[in-house]
Amino acid sequence: MPRIKIYFGLFLLVFSGSCFPPGLTEHGAGPKMPLGQEGEVLIYLQPLPQEANNLSFVIGAISTMRDDGLEISLPLLVENLKGADLTGHQKLLASGILPPGSYTGISIQVKKAFVQTADGEMALFVAEEPLSVDLIFNVVRGEATTLFLSLNPSAIITAEIRFTPVFSLVPPGRMLINLTGLVSNFESNNIAVFNKMTMQIANTIATGAGPTGLVLDQLRGRAYLAASRGDELAVIDVFKMQIVNRLKLNFRDNPVWLALTPDQRLLVSVNHDSNSVSIVDALSMIEIERIRVGEGPTSAVIDPPGLKAYVMNSRARTISVVDLTQRRPVATIGVEGAPLRGAFNQEGDKFFVISDNSPYLTVVDRSRLIVAEKIFVGLGAVSIRVDDQTGLIYVGKDFAREIAVIDPLRSMFVDMFPVGGKPVFMTIDGQERTLLVTLSDRSVLQKINLISKKIIAEIEVGQSPYAVVVMGER
């Protein structure tokens, strides 16, 4: 019988020279091996119906059924399911690596079930034989197959004592492109595709090892991804939800960040381990120039005209200014602390830099290339986003697990709100006026109303989520 293959020690041995990207810290079992000759299946349990609100049950096993009759078990990610907690929430139930081929469905073994009554919790009778859920699907080499499991709301409990659930299984459906969002998941080696309106996972795209940097060309419907541990860049067709092109970089480049010029013609890859940036033609995916910068580059921000890239060199404690027309560095700016991320203001004449081990937000004058001001924000800043509609600056903070709101006109923070995790990346959806935040230590994505500062929704994505992009972002 084929067995699910789990790789830990070998992967860490091969890639031990490459650290986690800046902003992420190891907290799980470590990144997985890329799929190679096999495929992956992910099963999401859809939100349970209201009829299951007083119900809880325990799943003992989930198996896939091949068309030759072979049964292959999938590792369970959650066993205890409580209806009250899942009536409005999607849950990743199981995932595993499987041999390619045709499959006819899955089987679910329910171990226990309980219903909450006026007299307390009552145990229900459950069937000893597994429940069969039919669906013909294919597992493809090197790709992820996402399936969605739903519980029928009728006749969940019969004769008041028997748990008689009926499940259905469906593949991903079509989604309007203007509702599409993508999250790169560093440890899971995939991209979670989600519906920004319903805030539910809609699909999964398998990637190279250690996906991090992610940028979106909304006009062409293309996303660009940096696979840091695979030393490659990938192009994703957002309409087709698949990778359509790749560019292999140098061994141990460790590309951790991508920036796209406003005309979407040039892609800047920040290569952390080789202390360089690659200038790439975004349409042909050809590397047209490689430029040395300072030690430990972590990210880059491109000015509004698209003429220069400002590269944050964390170990050198400098910012390299790279001329994108001449394709060479033209200046170096020294800053306090180790610069991590940057963002331009509304007018494009200043950009703001957050630094590791510094409590200040550094304000750089773009015309003079000097530090013009420092604004106190406190320690632990890991992400930054500027709202180009209000001019407010949002700074994600690790230690406090919160977002600080900075008014640059008053040179001070004016508000803050908790997010309950490490906010490593943020983007703003201009269509809904919401802030989308990846929390790497909790493996979730949050959607926050920018007016009320309240969390609207929270969904599970992959392990160690890094970047998020959405159609309609600013």
URNOR-V394407 format. One line per field, one symbol per residue. phi: phi as a letter, one per 20 degrees, with the letter a starting at -180 (. if undefined). psi: psi as a letter, one per 20 degrees, with the letter a starting at -180 (. if undefined). A space follows every 50 residues. Layout:
phi=???
psi=???
//
This chain:
phi=.fdfecdcgfffffdffdefggodcfbdfofefgfmedccdcddefgffg fefedbbdeeaccedffenfdcfdfeebdeddgfedfccecfebbaecff qecdqcccdeebbccedfeoedfdfcffefeeceaebdddgmcdddccdc dffelfcdlmcdecfcdcccefefcfffdecccedgeelbdeecefeelc fdacdfcffmfcgbcceffemcddcdeffelbdcddeffelbfdabceef gmflfdbccdfgemeddddedfedlbcdecffeeldfdaccfcffmfdab cdfgfmecdddedffelcdeedfeeelbfdacdecemefdcbbeegfnec cdcecfmcedeeddfffelcfeaccfcnfnfcbbbdefednfdddedfge lbdeddeffdlaedabbfcmaeeebbbdeffdlcddcedffdlcdddcff eemefebbcfdeflfddccbfnfd
psi=pqqppppfggghghkiiprqqphqqpibiqqrqqhcirrqppoppqpqrh ijhjqqrpphqpqqorijipppqpppiqgopphhijhjpqpogqqrpqqq apqiarqpopgqqqpprhjappqqpqqhqqppopppqppppjrpopqppq ppiqlhpqjjipomqoqqpqrqrqqphijpqqppoghilrpppqoigilq phrpoqaaplpeppqpnhgilqqpqpngiilqqqppohgilqpiqqopaq pkgmpiqqqpqhjkhppoponghjlrqpopohgilpoiqppparplphrq ppqhikhqpopooghilrppopoigilqpirppprpaopgqrqqagijiq qppqqqkpjqopopohhilqohqpppirqjpiqqppoihiiqppoppggi lrppppohhilrqirqqqikaoniqqrpohhilqppppohiilrpqpppi gikqogqpqpbapmqeqpqqpjq.
//
